[in-house]
Amino acid sequence: MPAPTGHAPRPGGRLAAAGTGLAALAVLLWSVGTTAWQPLTEPVGPWSERLPGAHTYWARDLRFLALIAVVSGLLLAGGGRRPWILPAVLLGGGALAADVAVDRADLTGPGATALLVAAGWLAVGITATLGVRRDAAPGRERAVAAGRDRAVAAGLPVVTAVSALVAVLTRSPTDREPELGPAALVTGLLLLALTVAGALAAAPGRGRTRIALAVGLAVVGVVGLPLVRLVGPADRLLPAAVLGAVLLVGVTSLTRPGPDDVPAWRRYAVLVPVALVAPLALWSVALLVAAALPLGAPLTALAGNSPVGGGDPDVLPSLAGLCAGLGAALLLTRPAVHGGREPRGHRPDPPAGGSARPASAERR
């Protein structure tokens, strides 16, 4: 049956391959962060004259952002379908526990990196296989077709966009480490790729306007993230906020239903102040909550690292960014999901390896 006007079909296999591939890249990034970047932040490392303080463990935040990318990639692979959500979240929780254990073991070197990559790819592969098998289980076609959660599909690129900004805002007490800049930028670009791919996957149509908007979004991100990183650490917040507003307006315009022949800026001009103010406000609140809840200090102790001293709080900007991204997703995607219902004329995506049954067949 042909797809309805304005709604392009999405091959489930391609989406699953893209999401799983990006998750695999995130595993590689996490492994390098654990075995190569983390030792540089230890007090006994190359910068031994520096006592542990705020932002000392910058590699930990980049690893946590990579884990967010792993979960996001699997959610993208599932296209927002509910059978993928729980396994992906459980994998993220297990990966966080594994991160603490590996950090405590102080694994270093290419051999350790290869071992972690292999284990991570195995975990991602098993999770993706379970998702595909649950999609293709006999008798699940109707449930899978109806189970595409637009709140997850539309909110995912918002979360990854905010996380990309957190990555390029990552800093250390001195900002002298030559590995910090490239590590933060690579992490941000990976999350940007998830942002663009997720926005396209959640788009209710594939008209030329939306394709052009997605390409423009990618170009703005690829140019903007390095520019933010080039600004001094004390002055990065404002350009990051401007870039974030552009990314979030673009993402929301892509994922919201609407005619392709109407310019996005005219339909969603009100999004500009919301996208500019909301993430900054949520980020500030999340940082305050992260400082009030001592989550960083227990993780530092469990990993066997020296506690942060000098009166500085052991905060987790990556966790604050995740909370800010989730809050921004709730604000920006609420009109798009219409109270949890699909827009009029929108047909749920067919499951991977199968097709949804026609409505007339369901009634029979």
C-alpha positions, 0 to 999 in steps of 0.5 A: 500500500502506498504511503500517505501524501507527505509521509515518506516510508522509512526502511526499518533495516536502514534505520536499524543499521544507522543507529547501531553503527553510531552506537558502535562508534560511541562504544569506540569513543568510550573505550578510548576515553577509558584507557587513554584519556582517563589516565591523563586526568589522574592526579599522578598523571602528566600534570601532577602539579595540579590537585584534584578540583572542579572539572579535573575528571573531564574524561569521565564526563566525555565517557558518560556522554559517549554512553548517552550516545550508545543508548541514543543510537539504539533508540534511533535504531528502534525508530522510537518503538517501545520494544527497543526502549527498555533494553537500550536503557538497561544497557546504558545502566549496565555500561555505567556500572562497567565504566566505574569498574573499568576505571577502578581497574586502571586499564590502559594501552591498546590491548585494553582498548581493543578488549573494551571495544569488542565487549561493547560491540558484543553488548550493542549487537545483542541488544540490537538483535533482541530489538529486531527479534521482538519487532519481527516476532509472530503476531506482533506486527500490529503492536509494533506498528502502533508502538512507535512512541513519537515522544521518544522519537521527537525528543531523542534529537533534542537530548543529543543536541543539548549533549553535543553542546555539553561536550564542547563546553567540557573543560579542565582546571587548566585547559592545557591538556592537548587531548581535551580539545579533540576529545570534546570535539569528536564527542560533540560531532558524534552526538550531532550526527545522532541529532540530525539522524534522529530528527530525520527519523522522527520527521513526519515527511521527507519533502525537499524543504525538510531535507534541505533543513536537515542538511543545513542543520548538519552544516551549522553544527559541523561549523559551529561546534569547533567555533564554540570550542575555539572560544576561551573557556570563560566565554563559551556559554553565550556562543554555545547558547546561540548555537543551541538555539539554532540546533533546537529550532531546526530539530523541532521544525524537522520533527513537527508535522506541517506542510513542507511548502511553508517556511519553518521560520514562519511556522515556528518563530516562537521557538527561537526565544524558547530554544534560547532560554529554556536549555540555559535555564534548565542547565543552570537548574540541573547544575544546582541540583547536581551540586546539591546531590553528591553523585560525583563524589561517590562515583569518584570514590567507587572508581578509586580516584582521589576526591575533589578538594579545595572546596570545589563540588564534584559535579557531573556536567554530563548528568546535568546536560542529560537532565537539561536535554530531557527537560528541553525535550518535554517543552519542545516536543509537547505540541508535536505529539498532540497529547501522545497521538500521531498527527492526522494522516500519519501512518505508523512506521512498518516494523523492520522486516515486515509491514503494518496491516491495513486498517481494513484488515484490522477491523476484520 
